Amino acid sequence: MDNDILVKIFMTLNVMDLITSVSQVCSSWRSACCEPVLWKKLDLRMLKPSFVCNPPKPYPWSNRLPATILMSVLKRSLNLSHGNVTFLIFNFFECIRDEHLVFIAKRYQVF
């Protein structure tokens, strides 16, 4: 299938679909997943937040599993984007750690 047609179809999918399944189908689909137009906005609002509504004391707002999942999603999506992300949107209730922000900053050489 033509790369432009694949990109048009992939534009209707969310980030999780792109990084977990579509990019792993074949080399032509992976190539189409790397198109800059797909990565202008990296919207991670669909991720389940690691925030605990009624946390036990001493109030651990997130545990290691969700933090590692978020890091994995960031690594995969930023690798596919090849530095073309303009906007990065997180879930309001997501507990973003310093390690996540440092990874993003280093990946885009912000500092």
Secondary structure as a PSIPRED ss2 file (coil, helix, strand):
# PSIPRED VFORMAT (PSIPRED V4.0)

   1 M C   1.000  0.000  0.000
   2 D C   1.000  0.000  0.000
   3 N H   0.000  1.000  0.000
   4 D H   0.000  1.000  0.000
   5 I H   0.000  1.000  0.000
   6 L H   0.000  1.000  0.000
   7 V H   0.000  1.000  0.000
   8 K H   0.000  1.000  0.000
   9 I H   0.000  1.000  0.000
  10 F H   0.000  1.000  0.000
  11 M C   1.000  0.000  0.000
  12 T C   1.000  0.000  0.000
  13 L C   1.000  0.000  0.000
  14 N C   1.000  0.000  0.000
  15 V H   0.000  1.000  0.000
  16 M H   0.000  1.000  0.000
  17 D H   0.000  1.000  0.000
  18 L H   0.000  1.000  0.000
  19 I H   0.000  1.000  0.000
  20 T H   0.000  1.000  0.000
  21 S C   1.000  0.000  0.000
  22 V H   0.000  1.000  0.000
  23 S H   0.000  1.000  0.000
  24 Q H   0.000  1.000  0.000
  25 V C   1.000  0.000  0.000
  26 C C   1.000  0.000  0.000
  27 S H   0.000  1.000  0.000
  28 S H   0.000  1.000  0.000
  29 W H   0.000  1.000  0.000
  30 R H   0.000  1.000  0.000
  31 S H   0.000  1.000  0.000
  32 A H   0.000  1.000  0.000
  33 C H   0.000  1.000  0.000
  34 C C   1.000  0.000  0.000
  35 E C   1.000  0.000  0.000
  36 P H   0.000  1.000  0.000
  37 V H   0.000  1.000  0.000
  38 L H   0.000  1.000  0.000
  39 W H   0.000  1.000  0.000
  40 K C   1.000  0.000  0.000
  41 K E   0.000  0.000  1.000
  42 L E   0.000  0.000  1.000
  43 D E   0.000  0.000  1.000
  44 L E   0.000  0.000  1.000
  45 R C   1.000  0.000  0.000
  46 M C   1.000  0.000  0.000
  47 L C   1.000  0.000  0.000
  48 K C   1.000  0.000  0.000
  49 P C   1.000  0.000  0.000
  50 S C   1.000  0.000  0.000
  51 F C   1.000  0.000  0.000
  52 V C   1.000  0.000  0.000
  53 C C   1.000  0.000  0.000
  54 N C   1.000  0.000  0.000
  55 P C   1.000  0.000  0.000
  56 P C   1.000  0.000  0.000
  57 K C   1.000  0.000  0.000
  58 P C   1.000  0.000  0.000
  59 Y C   1.000  0.000  0.000
  60 P C   1.000  0.000  0.000
  61 W C   1.000  0.000  0.000
  62 S C   1.000  0.000  0.000
  63 N C   1.000  0.000  0.000
  64 R H   0.000  1.000  0.000
  65 L H   0.000  1.000  0.000
  66 P H   0.000  1.000  0.000
  67 A H   0.000  1.000  0.000
  68 T H   0.000  1.000  0.000
  69 I H   0.000  1.000  0.000
  70 L H   0.000  1.000  0.000
  71 M H   0.000  1.000  0.000
  72 S H   0.000  1.000  0.000
  73 V H   0.000  1.000  0.000
  74 L H   0.000  1.000  0.000
  75 K H   0.000  1.000  0.000
  76 R H   0.000  1.000  0.000
  77 S H   0.000  1.000  0.000
  78 L H   0.000  1.000  0.000
  79 N H   0.000  1.000  0.000
  80 L H   0.000  1.000  0.000
  81 S H   0.000  1.000  0.000
  82 H C   1.000  0.000  0.000
  83 G C   1.000  0.000  0.000
  84 N C   1.000  0.000  0.000
  85 V C   1.000  0.000  0.000
  86 T C   1.000  0.000  0.000
  87 F E   0.000  0.000  1.000
  88 L E   0.000  0.000  1.000
  89 I E   0.000  0.000  1.000
  90 F E   0.000  0.000  1.000
  91 N C   1.000  0.000  0.000
  92 F C   1.000  0.000  0.000
  93 F C   1.000  0.000  0.000
  94 E C   1.000  0.000  0.000
  95 C C   1.000  0.000  0.000
  96 I C   1.000  0.000  0.000
  97 R C   1.000  0.000  0.000
  98 D H   0.000  1.000  0.000
  99 E H   0.000  1.000  0.000
 100 H H   0.000  1.000  0.000
 101 L H   0.000  1.000  0.000
 102 V H   0.000  1.000  0.000
 103 F H   0.000  1.000  0.000
 104 I H   0.000  1.000  0.000
 105 A H   0.000  1.000  0.000
 106 K H   0.000  1.000  0.000
 107 R H   0.000  1.000  0.000
 108 Y C   1.000  0.000  0.000
 109 Q C   1.000  0.000  0.000
 110 V C   1.000  0.000  0.000
 111 F C   1.000  0.000  0.000
